[in-house]
């Protein structure tokens, strides 16, 4: 015998996706924010996000929101964490799945120029944010800083060929502290993540520095 149930017996619940898109701008870790056009929190700043469709996977929703809200396509997104405090949204019980990406600032320049409702905000001077988005951003920043020691995440912010100075600048921006130059360079070389190209940077006013690249993975 088939079983039936009353849909009204279950409390309403929705799932959203929010995107934490970070970069380094002017020596500071920054995040892409969007001004909300609708209630709740109309005209306040928030992470780009949206509801997950009933027949849509989380990853598909994240890529759709990335294109619709941030004007970006095919960026690599990492699922960060789920946030489900019962009072996080005044409309109803909403659980959000946060996705994270670390992008070069140049990739964000076109969306920022095309839309007046987007801005890059340094993490140390964030405006008041809607919902629990400050908590989500803080979680993403903590995860990013923790990964620097064991994963080559910072290279997402660098061109294919880079100097050790540029690599240190990125690490300092993410960590928010100054690093000892000799110790940092020795540690980076010891990781085995990078290798010299035999080339020198050009156009500088000082002695040209050696250019490095990420070492190809062994197949």
ROKOLZA-220979 format. One record per residue (C-alpha): residue number from 1; x, y, z. Coordinates in steps of 0.001 Angstrom, whole numbers. Layout:
N
<node resi="NUM" east="X" north="Y" up="Z"/>
...
//
This chain:
219
<node resi="1" east="0" north="0" up="0"/>
<node resi="2" east="1391" north="3350" up="-998"/>
<node resi="3" east="2026" north="5899" up="1703"/>
<node resi="4" east="964" north="9512" up="1459"/>
<node resi="5" east="2008" north="12541" up="3435"/>
<node resi="6" east="821" north="16063" up="3957"/>
<node resi="7" east="3388" north="18607" up="2595"/>
<node resi="8" east="1986" north="21135" up="5010"/>
<node resi="9" east="3157" north="19013" up="7907"/>
<node resi="10" east="6760" north="19911" up="7173"/>
<node resi="11" east="8209" north="23325" up="8037"/>
<node resi="12" east="9343" north="25490" up="5091"/>
<node resi="13" east="13038" north="25260" up="4304"/>
<node resi="14" east="15106" north="26715" up="1471"/>
<node resi="15" east="18728" north="26386" up="380"/>
<node resi="16" east="20859" north="29183" up="-987"/>
<node resi="17" east="24404" north="29531" up="-2274"/>
<node resi="18" east="26649" north="32456" up="-1331"/>
<node resi="19" east="29952" north="33185" up="-3053"/>
<node resi="20" east="33065" north="34406" up="-1241"/>
<node resi="21" east="35214" north="35735" up="-4080"/>
<node resi="22" east="38512" north="37038" up="-2695"/>
<node resi="23" east="41510" north="38752" up="-4226"/>
<node resi="24" east="44437" north="40944" up="-3210"/>
<node resi="25" east="44049" north="44628" up="-4030"/>
<node resi="26" east="46559" north="47335" up="-3088"/>
<node resi="27" east="48300" north="44973" up="-700"/>
<node resi="28" east="45138" north="43945" up="1161"/>
<node resi="29" east="42925" north="40868" up="1084"/>
<node resi="30" east="39565" north="41962" up="-346"/>
<node resi="31" east="36182" north="40374" up="-1067"/>
<node resi="32" east="33574" north="41041" up="-3756"/>
<node resi="33" east="30334" north="42461" up="-2351"/>
<node resi="34" east="26987" north="43244" up="-3954"/>
<node resi="35" east="24407" north="45802" up="-2873"/>
<node resi="36" east="21048" north="44110" up="-2301"/>
<node resi="37" east="18188" north="45355" up="-4474"/>
<node resi="38" east="15363" north="43690" up="-2517"/>
<node resi="39" east="14207" north="43174" up="1048"/>
<node resi="40" east="15297" north="41982" up="3477"/>
<node resi="41" east="18345" north="44203" up="4002"/>
<node resi="42" east="17568" north="46232" up="866"/>
<node resi="43" east="20477" north="48513" up="-151"/>
<node resi="44" east="22860" north="46779" up="2253"/>
<node resi="45" east="26050" north="45044" up="1116"/>
<node resi="46" east="26154" north="41257" up="964"/>
<node resi="47" east="27900" north="38368" up="-704"/>
<node resi="48" east="26648" north="37505" up="-4210"/>
<node resi="49" east="24154" north="34719" up="-3720"/>
<node resi="50" east="20808" north="33208" up="-4600"/>
<node resi="51" east="18380" north="30359" up="-4095"/>
<node resi="52" east="19100" north="26858" up="-5364"/>
<node resi="53" east="16545" north="25650" up="-7895"/>
<node resi="54" east="14448" north="22613" up="-7076"/>
<node resi="55" east="16100" north="20562" up="-9852"/>
<node resi="56" east="19538" north="22203" up="-9580"/>
<node resi="57" east="22692" north="20816" up="-8004"/>
<node resi="58" east="24644" north="22961" up="-5567"/>
<node resi="59" east="27609" north="23219" up="-7939"/>
<node resi="60" east="25368" north="24203" up="-10846"/>
<node resi="61" east="23691" north="26848" up="-8695"/>
<node resi="62" east="27085" north="28233" up="-7682"/>
<node resi="63" east="28208" north="28530" up="-11309"/>
<node resi="64" east="24888" north="30131" up="-12328"/>
<node resi="65" east="25116" north="32707" up="-9530"/>
<node resi="66" east="28746" north="33350" up="-10401"/>
<node resi="67" east="27694" north="34249" up="-13960"/>
<node resi="68" east="24491" north="36114" up="-13098"/>
<node resi="69" east="25678" north="38102" up="-10094"/>
<node resi="70" east="29429" north="38455" up="-10641"/>
<node resi="71" east="29677" north="38264" up="-14434"/>
<node resi="72" east="32232" north="35452" up="-14298"/>
<node resi="73" east="32266" north="32040" up="-15935"/>
<node resi="74" east="34113" north="28806" up="-15273"/>
<node resi="75" east="35937" north="30004" up="-12166"/>
<node resi="76" east="37116" north="27218" up="-9894"/>
<node resi="77" east="34904" north="27260" up="-6785"/>
<node resi="78" east="35567" north="25336" up="-3588"/>
<node resi="79" east="32679" north="24440" up="-1304"/>
<node resi="80" east="33559" north="26162" up="1937"/>
<node resi="81" east="30978" north="25432" up="4648"/>
<node resi="82" east="27258" north="25362" up="5398"/>
<node resi="83" east="25595" north="27992" up="7587"/>
<node resi="84" east="22182" north="27183" up="9025"/>
<node resi="85" east="21454" north="29209" up="12134"/>
<node resi="86" east="17636" north="29226" up="12444"/>
<node resi="87" east="17539" north="33029" up="12738"/>
<node resi="88" east="20009" north="33927" up="10003"/>
<node resi="89" east="17268" north="35026" up="7565"/>
<node resi="90" east="14005" north="36743" up="8587"/>
<node resi="91" east="12001" north="35283" up="5679"/>
<node resi="92" east="12087" north="31615" up="6607"/>
<node resi="93" east="14478" north="28835" up="7608"/>
<node resi="94" east="17270" north="29148" up="5026"/>
<node resi="95" east="20477" north="27124" up="4955"/>
<node resi="96" east="23253" north="28553" up="2801"/>
<node resi="97" east="26173" north="26715" up="1268"/>
<node resi="98" east="29153" north="29040" up="922"/>
<node resi="99" east="31561" north="28623" up="-1973"/>
<node resi="100" east="35023" north="30174" up="-2079"/>
<node resi="101" east="37333" north="31296" up="-4878"/>
<node resi="102" east="40648" north="33148" up="-4925"/>
<node resi="103" east="40896" north="35234" up="-8096"/>
<node resi="104" east="43399" north="37685" up="-9590"/>
<node resi="105" east="42158" north="41260" up="-9250"/>
<node resi="106" east="42326" north="41656" up="-13037"/>
<node resi="107" east="39592" north="39034" up="-13479"/>
<node resi="108" east="37250" north="41125" up="-11349"/>
<node resi="109" east="37891" north="44435" up="-13113"/>
<node resi="110" east="35373" north="43837" up="-15925"/>
<node resi="111" east="32433" north="42897" up="-13629"/>
<node resi="112" east="33225" north="45848" up="-11365"/>
<node resi="113" east="33243" north="48225" up="-14324"/>
<node resi="114" east="30022" north="46808" up="-15768"/>
<node resi="115" east="27887" north="46830" up="-12609"/>
<node resi="116" east="27393" north="49659" up="-10139"/>
<node resi="117" east="26105" north="47283" up="-7453"/>
<node resi="118" east="29447" north="45485" up="-7054"/>
<node resi="119" east="32512" north="46563" up="-5110"/>
<node resi="120" east="35738" north="45139" up="-3745"/>
<node resi="121" east="36046" north="45723" up="-17"/>
<node resi="122" east="39226" north="45156" up="2023"/>
<node resi="123" east="38581" north="42725" up="4847"/>
<node resi="124" east="39956" north="45139" up="7422"/>
<node resi="125" east="37427" north="47863" up="6448"/>
<node resi="126" east="34273" north="45914" up="5590"/>
<node resi="127" east="30983" north="47841" up="5656"/>
<node resi="128" east="28005" north="46532" up="7668"/>
<node resi="129" east="26808" north="43356" up="5948"/>
<node resi="130" east="23440" north="41666" up="5534"/>
<node resi="131" east="22503" north="38383" up="7206"/>
<node resi="132" east="25498" north="36492" up="8668"/>
<node resi="133" east="27781" north="37321" up="5761"/>
<node resi="134" east="30498" north="38795" up="7971"/>
<node resi="135" east="30714" north="35423" up="9739"/>
<node resi="136" east="30934" north="33643" up="6375"/>
<node resi="137" east="33735" north="35951" up="5191"/>
<node resi="138" east="35658" north="35536" up="8453"/>
<node resi="139" east="35371" north="31760" up="8108"/>
<node resi="140" east="36690" north="31905" up="4533"/>
<node resi="141" east="39612" north="34134" up="5520"/>
<node resi="142" east="40563" north="31820" up="8385"/>
<node resi="143" east="40415" north="28797" up="6070"/>
<node resi="144" east="42538" north="30580" up="3451"/>
<node resi="145" east="45191" north="31656" up="5944"/>
<node resi="146" east="45346" north="28170" up="7380"/>
<node resi="147" east="45905" north="26612" up="3958"/>
<node resi="148" east="48908" north="28771" up="3044"/>
<node resi="149" east="51324" north="26492" up="4901"/>
<node resi="150" east="50255" north="23232" up="3274"/>
<node resi="151" east="48645" north="24081" up="-82"/>
<node resi="152" east="49826" north="26266" up="-3002"/>
<node resi="153" east="46698" north="28440" up="-2972"/>
<node resi="154" east="48458" north="31807" up="-3262"/>
<node resi="155" east="49582" north="31102" up="-6829"/>
<node resi="156" east="46013" north="31735" up="-8004"/>
<node resi="157" east="46786" north="35441" up="-7522"/>
<node resi="158" east="50010" north="35466" up="-9527"/>
<node resi="159" east="50878" north="35392" up="-13232"/>
<node resi="160" east="52515" north="32245" up="-14665"/>
<node resi="161" east="55968" north="33761" up="-14027"/>
<node resi="162" east="56551" north="35689" up="-10832"/>
<node resi="163" east="59271" north="36909" up="-8520"/>
<node resi="164" east="59731" north="35744" up="-4958"/>
<node resi="165" east="59017" north="39318" up="-3895"/>
<node resi="166" east="55612" north="39159" up="-5569"/>
<node resi="167" east="54927" north="35800" up="-3918"/>
<node resi="168" east="55827" north="37227" up="-523"/>
<node resi="169" east="53621" north="40284" up="-1136"/>
<node resi="170" east="50629" north="37995" up="-1736"/>
<node resi="171" east="51297" north="35999" up="1426"/>
<node resi="172" east="51677" north="39156" up="3488"/>
<node resi="173" east="48418" north="40573" up="2129"/>
<node resi="174" east="46522" north="37377" up="2989"/>
<node resi="175" east="48076" north="37023" up="6444"/>
<node resi="176" east="48045" north="40735" up="7255"/>
<node resi="177" east="51583" north="40631" up="8646"/>
<node resi="178" east="55153" north="41223" up="7464"/>
<node resi="179" east="57313" north="38166" up="6846"/>
<node resi="180" east="61053" north="37712" up="7188"/>
<node resi="181" east="62405" north="37812" up="3649"/>
<node resi="182" east="65195" north="35171" up="3851"/>
<node resi="183" east="63080" north="32765" up="5908"/>
<node resi="184" east="60093" north="33111" up="3588"/>
<node resi="185" east="62125" north="32522" up="438"/>
<node resi="186" east="63873" north="29514" up="1932"/>
<node resi="187" east="60540" north="28022" up="3010"/>
<node resi="188" east="58959" north="28549" up="-416"/>
<node resi="189" east="61853" north="26856" up="-2200"/>
<node resi="190" east="61856" north="24012" up="320"/>
<node resi="191" east="58181" north="23269" up="-352"/>
<node resi="192" east="59057" north="22052" up="-3845"/>
<node resi="193" east="56108" north="23981" up="-5272"/>
<node resi="194" east="58171" north="26334" up="-7410"/>
<node resi="195" east="61164" north="26283" up="-9707"/>
<node resi="196" east="63344" north="28916" up="-11336"/>
<node resi="197" east="62767" north="29680" up="-15004"/>
<node resi="198" east="66275" north="30948" up="-15720"/>
<node resi="199" east="64686" north="34254" up="-16762"/>
<node resi="200" east="64874" north="37689" up="-15176"/>
<node resi="201" east="62147" north="40287" up="-14817"/>
<node resi="202" east="62416" north="43266" up="-17138"/>
<node resi="203" east="61616" north="46938" up="-16882"/>
<node resi="204" east="62576" north="47400" up="-13246"/>
<node resi="205" east="64665" north="50248" up="-11885"/>
<node resi="206" east="66777" north="47905" up="-9779"/>
<node resi="207" east="68700" north="44701" up="-10309"/>
<node resi="208" east="66307" north="42342" up="-12126"/>
<node resi="209" east="65012" north="39517" up="-9967"/>
<node resi="210" east="64766" north="35897" up="-11044"/>
<node resi="211" east="61405" north="34704" up="-12302"/>
<node resi="212" east="59834" north="31524" up="-10895"/>
<node resi="213" east="56900" north="29356" up="-11883"/>
<node resi="214" east="54794" north="26658" up="-10292"/>
<node resi="215" east="56526" north="23319" up="-10745"/>
<node resi="216" east="54532" north="20998" up="-13018"/>
<node resi="217" east="53056" north="18003" up="-11260"/>
<node resi="218" east="54593" north="14673" up="-12103"/>
<node resi="219" east="52224" north="12617" up="-14261"/>
//
